[in-house]
Amino acid sequence: MKDETRVNHPPAIELPADNHPLNLPIFQNVKWETDTVLEGERIARGERPGFFYSRLSNPSVRQLELMLAQLQRRDECMVTASGVNAVAQTLVGLTRAGDHVVFFTEGYGPTRQIIRGMLARFGVTHSMRSIDDLEGLEGELAARKTRLVWFESPTNPINKIADIEAITRIARAHGALTVIDNTAAGFHQHGEFDIDLYVHSLTKFATGAGDVMGGAVIARRELIDQLRSDFRLFGAHLDALSASTMVRGLKTYFVRYRQQASNAQAIAEFLEQHPACTRVRYPGLASQAKAALARRQMREFGSVICFDLVAGYEAGRRFTEALQLFARTPSFGSTESLAMPPQMMQPKDLSAEDLVVSGVGPGTVRLSIGLEDIDDLKADLSQALIKAGA
């Protein structure tokens, strides 16, 4: 055999059955071989376990999917290249022309845009209500056959708490699927509720480092199988390196999430007492309108705080520019603290009336609290509030 051939057919390494690595290797390859064509065909048709092409499945990706399904207490999981792709894939995969979707004003902007833009072009109708309007939701579903109800809890960005039991009960009574964007609550919460599908942006809490993007849809097997049939044609798969990085990151997930939630609680209480701040919104605060509901539904309350500066819009810009420990950037869940000023918070797709319902005002600031020392964070916030003239 010539050297040109040898370098393209390296020696196989077979591990003894009683000698295995502690961590699953990164399967950084696209193609899979079988001993016979027949077995390859069976794998491709889903008739036996195995791998055929990494756009369809990959051991590194599969390990991540199994971990997430276990955390959320469901049968199956499908991971995607980003959180917004998980949103889009779920909405497109579960609806057809003539279907109706109900969603809520207080939520993630791109989700609204997909429903009101992309799905509308495909002939899917929609209704948007407030997450607090349970009577309106009941009337909406009673008046019109609805395919699915999409909601968040806590909502992004203003941390409203949905009454999950009530929403799922109403939806179930009218034959509608329920989908929760559970990103802010985390992978370990809300699994006890009668929710059909959970959507997550893995970009947030999976690693905490802000170094990889990904999304996940978690549900019972029949729903994930339905989504996979379309997903395989879109090509928005997660790569093996990102999946492996997230598997590694999840090992510290509970330590990170709980400490960030503890830090966020302390910062929220600090801001609530500051005269420059108003409408501090964090689910763990006893002053919140739905504090009792939040305590019933959640064990920890996340890393995101939303509040308004009394001095308004320009004070928000000055405040965030004066911060030294908070990065001025979107997203949340990372181990470093982040801040979004009013200029980055204003939804561009909402009417003035809907903007009031959304809870985002001219001085609204969102913080994502990380793992820094709590006294250092308080000192940074204090000096920035002074410099902002807030």
C-alpha positions as CSV (number, residue, x, y, z in Angstrom):
1,M,0.0,0.0,0.0
2,K,1.4,3.4,-1.0
3,D,1.8,6.2,1.5
4,E,-0.8,8.3,-0.3
5,T,-3.3,5.6,0.5
6,R,-2.1,5.0,4.1
7,V,-2.7,8.6,5.2
8,N,-6.3,8.4,4.0
9,H,-6.9,5.1,5.9
10,P,-5.4,5.5,9.3
11,P,-5.2,2.4,11.7
12,A,-8.4,1.7,13.7
13,I,-8.1,2.0,17.4
14,E,-10.3,-0.5,19.3
15,L,-10.8,0.0,23.0
16,P,-11.1,-3.1,25.2
17,A,-14.7,-3.6,26.6
18,D,-13.5,-3.0,30.1
19,N,-11.4,0.1,29.3
20,H,-13.4,3.2,28.4
21,P,-12.9,7.0,28.6
22,L,-14.6,8.9,31.4
23,N,-15.9,11.5,28.9
24,L,-17.5,10.6,25.6
25,P,-15.1,11.6,22.8
26,I,-16.1,14.4,20.4
27,F,-17.4,12.7,17.3
28,Q,-16.2,15.3,14.9
29,N,-17.1,13.5,11.7
30,V,-19.9,13.7,9.2
31,K,-20.2,10.2,7.7
32,W,-20.7,6.7,9.2
33,E,-19.9,3.3,7.7
34,T,-21.6,-0.1,8.2
35,D,-20.3,-3.5,7.4
36,T,-23.1,-4.1,4.9
37,V,-25.3,-1.9,2.7
38,L,-28.4,-3.5,4.2
39,E,-27.5,-2.4,7.7
40,G,-26.8,1.1,6.5
41,E,-30.2,1.2,4.8
42,R,-31.8,0.0,8.1
43,I,-30.1,2.8,10.1
44,A,-31.2,5.4,7.5
45,R,-34.8,4.2,7.8
46,G,-34.7,4.3,11.6
47,E,-35.2,0.5,11.8
48,R,-32.2,0.0,14.1
49,P,-29.9,2.0,16.3
50,G,-26.9,3.6,14.7
51,F,-25.6,6.6,12.8
52,F,-25.6,7.4,9.2
53,Y,-24.9,11.1,8.6
54,S,-24.3,13.8,11.2
55,R,-26.9,16.1,9.8
56,L,-29.4,13.4,11.0
57,S,-27.7,12.4,14.2
58,N,-24.4,12.2,16.0
59,P,-23.2,10.5,19.2
60,S,-22.1,13.8,20.8
61,V,-25.3,15.5,19.9
62,R,-27.4,12.5,21.0
63,Q,-25.7,12.5,24.4
64,L,-26.7,16.1,24.9
65,E,-30.3,15.4,23.8
66,L,-30.6,12.6,26.3
67,M,-29.3,14.7,29.1
68,L,-31.7,17.5,28.4
69,A,-34.7,15.2,28.1
70,Q,-33.8,13.7,31.6
71,L,-33.5,17.2,33.2
72,Q,-36.9,18.3,31.8
73,R,-38.5,15.0,32.7
74,R,-39.7,14.1,29.2
75,D,-39.1,11.3,26.7
76,E,-37.2,13.0,23.9
77,C,-35.2,16.0,22.9
78,M,-34.2,17.6,19.6
79,V,-31.3,20.1,19.6
80,T,-30.8,22.8,17.0
81,A,-28.2,25.3,16.0
82,S,-29.8,28.2,18.0
83,G,-32.6,29.0,20.3
84,V,-34.5,31.0,17.7
85,N,-34.2,28.0,15.4
86,A,-35.8,25.8,18.0
87,V,-38.7,28.3,18.2
88,A,-39.1,28.5,14.4
89,Q,-38.8,24.7,14.0
90,T,-41.4,24.1,16.6
91,L,-43.9,26.6,15.2
92,V,-43.4,25.6,11.5
93,G,-43.3,21.9,12.3
94,L,-46.5,21.8,14.3
95,T,-48.8,24.1,12.2
96,R,-50.4,24.0,8.8
97,A,-52.4,26.4,6.7
98,G,-55.7,27.1,8.5
99,D,-54.3,26.5,12.0
100,H,-54.6,29.1,14.7
101,V,-51.9,30.0,17.3
102,V,-52.4,32.0,20.5
103,F,-49.4,33.7,22.1
104,F,-48.8,36.5,24.6
105,T,-47.6,40.1,24.3
106,E,-45.2,39.7,27.2
107,G,-42.5,37.6,25.5
108,Y,-39.6,37.2,23.2
109,G,-39.7,39.5,20.2
110,P,-38.4,37.1,17.5
111,T,-41.2,34.6,18.6
112,R,-43.8,37.3,17.9
113,Q,-42.1,38.0,14.6
114,I,-42.1,34.4,13.5
115,I,-45.8,34.0,14.3
116,R,-47.0,37.3,12.9
117,G,-44.7,37.2,9.9
118,M,-43.5,33.8,8.7
119,L,-46.5,31.7,9.9
120,A,-49.0,34.3,8.6
121,R,-47.4,33.9,5.1
122,F,-48.1,30.2,5.4
123,G,-51.8,30.8,6.2
124,V,-51.6,30.3,10.0
125,T,-53.7,32.8,11.9
126,H,-52.9,34.1,15.4
127,S,-54.2,36.0,18.4
128,M,-52.0,37.9,20.9
129,R,-53.2,38.5,24.4
130,S,-51.8,39.5,27.8
131,I,-50.3,36.6,29.9
132,D,-52.5,37.9,32.7
133,D,-55.8,37.6,30.7
134,L,-56.9,34.1,31.5
135,E,-60.5,34.9,30.9
136,G,-59.6,36.2,27.5
137,L,-57.6,33.1,26.7
138,E,-60.6,30.9,27.7
139,G,-62.9,32.9,25.4
140,E,-60.4,32.9,22.6
141,L,-60.0,29.1,22.6
142,A,-63.8,28.6,23.0
143,A,-64.5,30.8,20.0
144,R,-61.9,29.4,17.6
145,K,-60.2,26.0,17.1
146,T,-56.6,26.5,18.2
147,R,-53.6,24.4,17.3
148,L,-51.3,25.6,20.0
149,V,-50.8,28.1,22.9
150,W,-47.3,29.5,23.2
151,F,-46.1,31.1,26.4
152,E,-43.1,31.9,28.6
153,S,-42.6,31.9,32.4
154,P,-40.8,34.0,33.5
155,T,-41.3,36.1,30.4
156,N,-38.4,37.7,28.5
157,P,-37.6,40.4,29.3
158,I,-39.8,41.6,32.1
159,N,-40.1,38.5,34.3
160,K,-43.9,38.1,34.4
161,I,-45.0,34.8,35.8
162,A,-47.6,32.8,33.9
163,D,-50.2,30.7,35.7
164,I,-49.0,27.4,34.1
165,E,-51.6,25.2,35.6
166,A,-54.4,27.5,34.5
167,I,-53.0,27.9,30.9
168,T,-52.4,24.2,30.4
169,R,-55.8,23.3,31.8
170,I,-57.6,25.8,29.5
171,A,-55.6,24.6,26.5
172,R,-56.2,20.9,27.2
173,A,-59.9,21.5,27.6
174,H,-60.0,22.9,24.1
175,G,-57.7,20.4,22.5
176,A,-54.7,22.8,22.0
177,L,-51.1,21.9,22.4
178,T,-49.1,24.0,24.9
179,V,-45.5,25.2,24.3
180,I,-43.5,26.9,26.9
181,D,-40.3,28.8,26.2
182,N,-38.6,27.7,29.5
183,T,-35.2,29.3,28.9
184,A,-35.3,31.7,31.8
185,A,-36.6,29.1,34.3
186,G,-33.9,26.6,33.3
187,F,-33.8,22.9,32.3
188,H,-34.8,21.6,35.8
189,Q,-38.0,23.6,36.4
190,H,-41.7,23.2,35.4
191,G,-41.3,19.5,34.4
192,E,-44.1,18.6,36.7
193,F,-46.7,20.5,34.7
194,D,-48.9,19.2,31.9
195,I,-47.0,21.0,29.2
196,D,-46.6,19.4,25.8
197,L,-43.4,20.9,24.6
198,Y,-40.5,22.9,26.2
199,V,-38.3,25.1,24.1
200,H,-34.9,26.4,25.3
201,S,-32.1,28.6,24.1
202,L,-29.1,26.5,25.1
203,T,-27.0,29.7,24.4
204,K,-27.8,30.9,27.9
205,F,-27.4,28.4,30.8
206,A,-26.0,25.3,29.0
207,T,-22.4,26.4,29.4
208,G,-22.6,29.7,31.2
209,A,-19.6,30.9,29.2
210,G,-21.4,32.5,26.2
211,D,-19.2,30.5,23.9
212,V,-21.6,28.3,22.0
213,M,-25.1,28.7,20.5
214,G,-27.8,26.2,20.4
215,G,-31.5,25.4,21.0
216,A,-33.6,22.5,22.2
217,V,-37.1,21.2,21.9
218,I,-38.1,18.7,24.6
219,A,-41.4,16.7,24.6
220,R,-42.9,13.3,24.4
221,R,-41.5,11.1,21.7
222,E,-44.3,11.3,19.1
223,L,-44.1,15.1,19.0
224,I,-40.3,15.1,18.6
225,D,-40.5,12.5,15.9
226,Q,-43.0,14.7,14.1
227,L,-40.6,17.7,14.3
228,R,-37.6,15.7,13.2
229,S,-39.1,14.7,9.9
230,D,-39.1,18.3,8.8
231,F,-36.0,19.3,10.8
232,R,-33.7,16.9,8.9
233,L,-34.5,18.8,5.7
234,F,-33.7,22.3,7.1
235,G,-30.1,21.4,8.0
236,A,-30.0,23.6,11.2
237,H,-28.3,20.8,13.1
238,L,-26.0,21.4,16.1
239,D,-22.4,20.4,15.5
240,A,-20.6,17.8,17.6
241,L,-18.1,20.2,19.2
242,S,-20.8,22.6,20.4
243,A,-22.8,19.6,21.7
244,S,-19.8,18.2,23.6
245,T,-19.0,21.7,25.0
246,M,-22.6,21.9,26.3
247,V,-22.5,18.4,27.9
248,R,-19.4,19.5,29.7
249,G,-21.0,22.8,30.8
250,L,-24.1,21.0,32.1
251,K,-22.0,19.3,34.8
252,T,-21.8,22.7,36.6
253,Y,-25.3,23.9,35.6
254,F,-26.9,23.5,39.0
255,V,-24.0,25.1,40.9
256,R,-24.0,28.1,38.4
257,Y,-27.8,28.5,38.3
258,R,-28.4,28.4,42.0
259,Q,-25.6,30.9,42.8
260,Q,-26.7,33.2,40.0
261,A,-30.2,33.1,41.3
262,S,-29.0,33.8,44.9
263,N,-26.9,36.8,43.6
264,A,-29.9,38.0,41.6
265,Q,-32.2,37.9,44.6
266,A,-29.7,40.0,46.6
267,I,-29.3,42.5,43.7
268,A,-33.1,42.8,43.2
269,E,-33.6,43.5,46.9
270,F,-30.8,46.2,46.7
271,L,-32.3,47.9,43.6
272,E,-35.8,47.8,45.2
273,Q,-34.6,50.0,48.0
274,H,-32.7,52.4,45.7
275,P,-34.5,55.7,45.2
276,A,-33.4,55.9,41.5
277,C,-35.1,52.6,40.6
278,T,-38.8,51.7,40.2
279,R,-40.8,48.7,39.1
280,V,-38.0,46.2,40.0
281,R,-39.2,42.9,38.6
282,Y,-37.7,39.7,39.9
283,P,-39.9,36.6,40.7
284,G,-38.2,36.1,44.0
285,L,-39.2,39.4,45.5
286,A,-42.0,39.3,48.0
287,S,-43.4,42.5,46.6
288,Q,-44.2,41.0,43.2
289,A,-47.9,40.7,42.2
290,K,-47.5,37.0,41.6
291,A,-44.9,36.2,44.3
292,A,-47.0,33.4,45.8
293,L,-47.5,31.8,42.3
294,A,-43.8,32.1,41.6
295,R,-42.9,30.3,44.8
296,R,-45.4,27.5,44.0
297,Q,-44.0,27.0,40.5
298,M,-40.3,27.6,40.9
299,R,-37.5,26.4,43.2
300,E,-35.1,29.1,42.1
301,F,-36.0,32.4,40.3
302,G,-33.3,32.8,37.6
303,S,-30.6,35.4,36.9
304,V,-32.6,38.1,35.2
305,I,-33.7,41.3,36.8
306,C,-35.7,44.0,35.1
307,F,-36.3,47.5,36.5
308,D,-37.0,51.1,35.4
309,L,-34.9,54.2,36.1
310,V,-37.0,57.0,37.5
311,A,-35.1,59.5,35.3
312,G,-36.0,57.6,32.1
313,Y,-34.5,56.8,28.7
314,E,-31.3,58.9,28.6
315,A,-30.5,58.0,32.2
316,G,-30.6,54.4,31.2
317,R,-28.0,55.0,28.5
318,R,-25.7,56.9,30.9
319,F,-26.2,54.2,33.6
320,T,-25.2,51.3,31.4
321,E,-22.3,53.1,29.9
322,A,-21.0,53.9,33.5
323,L,-21.1,50.2,34.5
324,Q,-17.7,48.6,34.8
325,L,-18.4,45.0,35.7
326,F,-21.5,44.6,33.6
327,A,-21.0,44.0,29.8
328,R,-23.4,46.0,27.6
329,T,-24.7,43.1,25.6
330,P,-27.9,41.0,25.0
331,S,-28.5,37.5,26.3
332,F,-28.4,36.2,29.9
333,G,-27.2,33.1,31.9
334,S,-23.5,33.7,31.5
335,T,-21.2,33.7,34.5
336,E,-20.3,37.4,33.9
337,S,-23.0,40.0,34.6
338,L,-24.7,41.7,31.6
339,A,-26.8,44.9,31.1
340,M,-29.2,46.0,28.4
341,P,-30.1,49.7,28.3
342,P,-33.5,51.1,27.2
343,Q,-32.1,51.7,23.7
344,M,-31.7,48.0,23.2
345,M,-34.9,47.0,25.1
346,Q,-37.6,48.8,23.1
347,P,-39.7,46.3,21.0
348,K,-39.9,47.6,17.4
349,D,-42.9,45.4,16.5
350,L,-45.4,46.5,19.1
351,S,-48.0,49.3,18.9
352,A,-48.0,51.9,21.6
353,E,-50.9,50.1,23.3
354,D,-49.2,46.7,23.2
355,L,-46.0,48.3,24.4
356,V,-47.8,49.3,27.6
357,V,-49.0,45.7,28.0
358,S,-45.5,44.4,27.4
359,G,-44.3,46.2,30.5
360,V,-41.2,47.7,28.7
361,G,-41.0,51.4,29.4
362,P,-38.7,54.2,28.3
363,G,-36.4,53.7,31.3
364,T,-36.4,49.9,31.4
365,V,-33.1,48.2,32.0
366,R,-32.5,44.4,32.1
367,L,-29.6,42.9,34.1
368,S,-28.3,39.3,33.9
369,I,-26.5,38.6,37.1
370,G,-23.4,36.4,37.1
371,L,-21.1,34.9,39.6
372,E,-19.1,38.0,40.6
373,D,-18.8,38.9,44.3
374,I,-22.1,40.4,45.4
375,D,-20.6,43.4,47.1
376,D,-18.6,44.3,44.0
377,L,-21.7,44.2,41.9
378,K,-23.6,46.4,44.3
379,A,-20.7,48.9,44.4
380,D,-20.7,49.0,40.6
381,L,-24.4,49.6,40.3
382,S,-24.3,52.3,43.0
383,Q,-21.5,54.3,41.2
384,A,-23.2,53.9,37.8
385,L,-26.6,55.2,39.2
386,I,-24.8,58.2,40.6
387,K,-23.0,59.0,37.3
388,A,-26.2,58.6,35.4
389,G,-27.8,61.2,37.5
390,A,-30.6,58.7,38.1
